[in-house]
């Protein structure tokens, strides 16, 4: 059974589009990792969570006080807060006001 013209055109477009899309994603990924590496070399440390992710982590810690992983989560949260206070240029889009509002969670 032979393939239809639509099937051949679809396969051809997929073969042509895949390397282009993969290249764009690879270049973007390498640029972001390059920026992280530059910040890490300049500052010696790097913020590990975005504002939304850190907020969600804090909410999870508060909602799950008896979870066996809460101590690790609390430690990672506090580590990120301390790092944000030490570094000059965060990787994620943190404002000075957001950083000042953060509080360490008592362990």
Buried (B, 14 or more C-beta within 10 A) or exposed (E): EEEEEEEEEEEEEEEEEEEEEEEEEEEEEEEEEEEEEEBEEEBEBBBBBBBEEBEEBBEBBEEEEEEEEBEEBBEBBBBBBEBBEEBEEBBBEBEEEBBEEBEEBEE
